[in-house]
Amino acid sequence: MDRLLAYRLERYLDYLNFERGLSPNTLKAYRRDLNKFIEFALRRGRDTPGTVQPDDVRAYVLHLSERGLASASVCRARSSLRTYFNFLIEEGLLEEDPTEGLRSPRIGRTLPTVLSPHQMEALLEAPS
């Protein structure tokens, strides 16, 4: 992985760990999301955070969706990118956020599972 594009990645992960108190599993997911994006960006010729354009981020999100990732996973990856680039802006390493204006995919809602009339009757007749 190119050092320039990954610049401050470890500091960012430390920030998430110590200042925001994210769980180890969340930190692993953020690391994985960001490393995959960095590899994608490098293949597009983007070797520093300042060279990443909104089109690169949109292409990456589309790439994840086309690979069949669940909407929730795509949203998490987008969130990882958004918070990373915002961190770089706060650190004075970046002036513009390439994730700004990017819409997240909709996460499908599922209906709750309900008891059948037979199951409800059995529940009501059960001793308490």
ABEGO torsion letter per residue (X at the ends): XBAAAABGAAAAAAAAAAAAGBBAAAAAAAAAAAAAAAAAAAAAGBABAAABBAAAAAAAAAAAAAAGBBAAAAAAAAAAAAAAAAAAAAAGABABBAABGBBBBBBBBBBBBBBBAAAAAAAAABBX
